[in-house]
Amino acid sequence: MPASHLLLALGIVAVWGTNFVVIKNSLGSFPPFYFAALRYFFVLLPLVFFIPRPKVLWSNLCIYGLATGVGQFGVMYYAVNSQISPGLASLVVQTQVFFTIGFAMFFAKEYLRLYQAVAVAIAMVGLGIIAVHTDATTTFLGLALVVFAGLSWGVANTVSRQAGSINMLSYVVWASAFSIPPLLLISLIFEGGPAHLWDVTLSAPAGAWAGVLWQSWANTLFGYAAWGWLLSKHPAALVAPAPLLVPIFGMGASAYFLSEPLPLWKIMAAGLVITGLIVNLFWPGIERSLKHRFF
């Protein structure tokens, strides 16, 4: 991979990882579900008028939009707002990998291999460590909500795979049309009526709006478009490991910008979850290499 492409991959991962600090800061001005609705509003507009709709079923777009908009980010924003620290959220949401495996087993009739079971077990030990260290900054509810966000991400991955070979940027933009209405409805019911949300909109400082646009343009549009471009230029096995660095950037940025503590238990939990992800991703290649070398 050329150095410029490697730097692009690291830039994408850095945006995705440090994004959790941006989320926390903007949640100081916007209620979580309204914040998520604003994110997808600026993903949808104005690009929906310039990018053709991907050739997929409307139902596919709808499920993807609901899964990512409400299930993944709406719920995760709510959790990060008061139930879990941003650094841990960036780690726990990576459980999406294992939910994606589970859905592939159910829908595509793929089999759970031994190394995948080991990977899941290792990651579950890491989540168990987090669960027994809940406190005022990270509650068991917060952990459960971010795991649910990971499940929703797994649903979105499964649905997008069923869509086939598509323009991912177009797919994300058009699916956003299905994210906005339920997020706004939830916000109107639980986060205040129209008058309150209008006051929030007018009183939010420039920094909070910068966070919204960062979510929409940097994290979503740039991230997905650039990631799709890299996957089109290089084998998936070469590009796919990069997101393993997301929790590193997430926890590091939270520690630096938000003074989130990094006690030994948190480092151990992160190490176990990331180890589980690495085993799941790299073991087939390691196994082939060992067979080639010794047999």
MIKE-381986 format. One record per residue (C-alpha): residue in one letter; z, y, x; chain. Coordinates in steps of 0.001 Angstrom, whole numbers. Last residue first. Layout:
BEGIN
  code        z        y        x  unit
     a        Z        Y        X     A
...
//
This chain:
BEGIN
  code        z        y        x  unit
     f     6066   -29231     3110     A
     f     8401   -27045     5146     A
     r     6580   -23712     5366     A
     h     4442   -23902     2235     A
     k     7346   -25158      140     A
     l     9604   -22378     1477     A
     s     6995   -19691      760     A
     r     6409   -20967    -2753     A
     e    10159   -20893    -3448     A
     i    10505   -17365    -2045     A
     g     7630   -16178    -4231     A
     p     9147   -17757    -7343     A
     w    12592   -16323    -6425     A
     f    11492   -12696    -6154     A
     l    11816   -11183    -9626     A
     n    14624   -13165   -11233     A
     v    16619   -13317    -8001     A
     i    16153    -9546    -7540     A
     l    17333    -8782   -11074     A
     g    20420   -10935   -10618     A
     t    21120    -9257    -7286     A
     i    20792    -5859    -9008     A
     v    23399    -6874   -11585     A
     l    25704    -8303    -8908     A
     g    25435    -5325    -6558     A
     a    26004    -2851    -9385     A
     a    29151    -4718   -10435     A
     m    30408    -4770    -6847     A
     i    29738    -1037    -6429     A
     k    31584     -331    -9679     A
     w    34519    -2509    -8629     A
     l    34729     -747    -5254     A
     p    35164     2693    -6787     A
     l    32173     5045    -7092     A
     p    33498     8160    -8829     A
     e    31142    10345   -10885     A
     s    31179    13773    -9238     A
     l    28464    14961   -11643     A
     f    25830    16050    -9125     A
     y    26547    13722    -6189     A
     a    28093    10697    -7921     A
     s    25677    10886   -10829     A
     a    22745    11220    -8419     A
     g    23864     8155    -6457     A
     m    24471     6090    -9586     A
     g    21046     6885   -11004     A
     f    19156     6716    -7707     A
     i    20619     3290    -6960     A
     p    20279     2265   -10609     A
     v    16521     3082   -10480     A
     l    15947     1238    -7175     A
     l    15170    -2042    -8930     A
     p    12370      -51   -10560     A
     a    10333     -529    -7335     A
     p    10132    -4341    -7535     A
     a     7099    -4233    -9904     A
     v     4642    -2570    -7516     A
     l     3785    -5344    -5069     A
     a     4092    -8210    -7559     A
     a     1961    -6221   -10021     A
     p     -940    -6292    -7577     A
     h    -2166    -2797    -6671     A
     k    -4515     -120    -8016     A
     s    -4145     -608   -11792     A
     l     -376    -1016   -11453     A
     l     -263     2267    -9536     A
     w    -2173     4062   -12308     A
     g      132     2631   -14986     A
     w     3140     3916   -13062     A
     a     1567     7352   -12695     A
     a      851     7595   -16422     A
     y     4225     6170   -17458     A
     g     6303     8399   -15193     A
     f     4222    11546   -15639     A
     l     4298    11344   -19441     A
     t     7793     9945   -19967     A
     n    10187    11089   -17230     A
     a     8337    14184   -16063     A
     w     6798    15461   -19300     A
     s     9145    14570   -22117     A
     q    12504    14103   -20414     A
     w    11870    17019   -18054     A
     l    10826    19084   -21072     A
     v    14138    18338   -22778     A
     g    16080    19057   -19587     A
     a    14300    22380   -19185     A
     w    15395    23115   -22740     A
     a    19010    22511   -21710     A
     g    18608    24772   -18671     A
     a    17110    27548   -20798     A
     p    20243    27720   -22917     A
     a    20525    26219   -26415     A
     s    21477    28880   -28989     A
     l    18270    28871   -31039     A
     t    17937    25103   -31305     A
     v    21640    24596   -31965     A
     d    21484    27195   -34755     A
     w    18503    25368   -36245     A
     l    20414    22090   -35998     A
     h    23323    23650   -37903     A
     a    21109    25118   -40626     A
     p    19196    21851   -41054     A
     g    22358    19816   -41649     A
     g    24761    18449   -39064     A
     e    24864    15584   -36562     A
     f    25256    12560   -38860     A
     i    22747    13009   -41681     A
     l    20352    15517   -40105     A
     s    20461    13704   -36762     A
     i    19736    10323   -38315     A
     l    16789    11834   -40205     A
     l    15499    13594   -37099     A
     l    15603    10351   -35101     A
     p    13948     8471   -37968     A
     p    11081    11024   -38160     A
     i    10495    11458   -34370     A
     s    10022     7902   -33099     A
     f     6999     6969   -35240     A
     a     4863     9845   -33958     A
     s     6009     8890   -30454     A
     a     3843     5768   -30708     A
     w      780     8010   -30322     A
     v     1939     9495   -27009     A
     v     3245     6213   -25589     A
     y       12     4326   -26346     A
     s    -2183     7111   -24998     A
     l     -239     7058   -21730     A
     m     -337     3270   -21621     A
     n    -4126     3079   -21911     A
     i    -4447     -452   -23212     A
     s    -4891    -4055   -22083     A
     g    -3098    -6166   -24677     A
     a    -1029    -4850   -27587     A
     q     1087    -8009   -27447     A
     r     2431    -6854   -24089     A
     s     3379    -3523   -25687     A
     v     5357    -5367   -28364     A
     t     7263    -7463   -25817     A
     n     8091    -4476   -23634     A
     a     9284    -2511   -26682     A
     v    11521    -5386   -27786     A
     g    12948    -5589   -24251     A
     w    13608    -1844   -24347     A
     s    15464    -2421   -27617     A
     l    17588    -5092   -25921     A
     g    18325    -2678   -23060     A
     a    19395      -49   -25597     A
     f    21646    -2716   -27150     A
     v    23153    -3263   -23678     A
     v    23628      515   -23586     A
     l    25475      398   -26913     A
     a    27678    -2527   -25843     A
     l    28755     -747   -22653     A
     g    29519     2421   -24606     A
     l    31531      430   -27134     A
     f    33496    -1182   -24286     A
     t    34334     2318   -23105     A
     t    33268     4079   -19921     A
     t    34679     7539   -19176     A
     a    38070     7105   -20863     A
     d    38492     3598   -19473     A
     t    36640      285   -19353     A
     h    37227    -1767   -16214     A
     v    37184    -5221   -17823     A
     a    33711    -4637   -19295     A
     i    32270    -3380   -16005     A
     i    33326    -6564   -14223     A
     g    31848    -8608   -17085     A
     l    28545    -6756   -16681     A
     g    28445    -7858   -13051     A
     v    29271   -11444   -14044     A
     m    26456   -11235   -16595     A
     a    24038   -10232   -13823     A
     i    24852   -13385   -11850     A
     a    24516   -15596   -14949     A
     v    21151   -14036   -15877     A
     a    19804   -14658   -12375     A
     v    21060   -18256   -12411     A
     a    19347   -18864   -15777     A
     q    16162   -17328   -14370     A
     y    16382   -19560   -11263     A
     l    16670   -22618   -13509     A
     r    13589   -21777   -15535     A
     l    13718   -20643   -19146     A
     y    10506   -21853   -20758     A
     e     7796   -19677   -22283     A
     k     7048   -20264   -25956     A
     a     5244   -16910   -26230     A
     f     7441   -15612   -29061     A
     f    10852   -17099   -28299     A
     m    10642   -17579   -24538     A
     a     8923   -14213   -24096     A
     f    11679   -12640   -26193     A
     g    14306   -14100   -23865     A
     i    12519   -12936   -20739     A
     t    12264    -9390   -22135     A
     f    15965    -9548   -22967     A
     f    16615   -10470   -19339     A
     v    14648    -7555   -17948     A
     q    16149    -5160   -20507     A
     t    19469    -5774   -18758     A
     q    18317    -2789   -16690     A
     v    20123     -626   -19282     A
     v    23395    -1549   -17550     A
     l    22524      185   -14277     A
     s    21307     3584   -15483     A
     a    24169     3552   -17999     A
     l    26636     2977   -15162     A
     g    25467     6146   -13435     A
     p    25400     8177   -16644     A
     s    29048     7393   -17494     A
     i    29696     5611   -20774     A
     q    31020     6482   -24256     A
     s    30789    10243   -24765     A
     n    27240    11588   -24557     A
     v    25982     8667   -22479     A
     a    26431     6348   -25485     A
     y    24677     8657   -27943     A
     y    21862     9204   -25466     A
     m    21568     5422   -25092     A
     v    21321     4928   -28857     A
     g    18567     7509   -29242     A
     f    16865     6356   -26048     A
     q    16523     2618   -26598     A
     g    16892     1805   -30279     A
     v    15713     5089   -31769     A
     g    12768     6237   -29653     A
     t    11974     3105   -27666     A
     a    12295      509   -30416     A
     l    11126     2771   -33232     A
     g     8020     3890   -31338     A
     y     7189      353   -30229     A
     i     7600     -987   -33762     A
     c     5401     1766   -35187     A
     l     2684     1427   -32545     A
     n     2432    -2301   -33255     A
     s     2388    -1698   -37002     A
     w     -454      815   -36547     A
     l    -2466    -2003   -34980     A
     v    -3949    -1345   -31565     A
     k    -7047      446   -30331     A
     p    -5273     3314   -28611     A
     r    -5480     6646   -30455     A
     p    -7655     9166   -28647     A
     i    -5960    11720   -26385     A
     f    -6588    15438   -26999     A
     f    -4863    16211   -30303     A
     v    -2001    13771   -29580     A
     l    -1457    15634   -26306     A
     p      -22    18773   -27995     A
     l     2427    17515   -29000     A
     l     3534    13877   -28997     A
     v     5583    13886   -25796     A
     f     7003    17260   -26780     A
     f     8224    15902   -30117     A
     y     9401    12739   -28366     A
     r    11992    14580   -26305     A
     l    12957    16824   -29224     A
     a    13779    13754   -31324     A
     a    15885    12318   -28476     A
     f    17873    15575   -28246     A
     y    18357    15500   -32016     A
     f    19726    11969   -31673     A
     p    22125    12999   -28891     A
     p    23415    16351   -30203     A
     f    22015    19135   -27989     A
     s    23838    21602   -25720     A
     g    26123    19496   -23496     A
     l    23722    16630   -24044     A
     s    21351    18523   -21751     A
     n    23624    17950   -18745     A
     k    24135    14252   -19416     A
     i    20429    13592   -19891     A
     v    19515    15463   -16701     A
     v    22019    13319   -14779     A
     f    20435    10205   -16289     A
     n    16997    11411   -15187     A
     t    18071    10968   -11573     A
     g    16965     7339   -11817     A
     w    13665     7738   -13680     A
     v    12597    10706   -11554     A
     a    13592     8915    -8330     A
     v    11714     5802    -9468     A
     i     8571     7845   -10070     A
     g     8901     9601    -6717     A
     l     9439     6287    -4933     A
     a     6231     4950    -6461     A
     l     4369     8135    -5475     A
     l     5728     7876    -1929     A
     l     4434     4317    -1715     A
     h     1053     5451    -3003     A
     s      877     8174     -338     A
     a     1930     5700     2363     A
     p     -949     3411     1468     A
     m        0        0        0     A
//
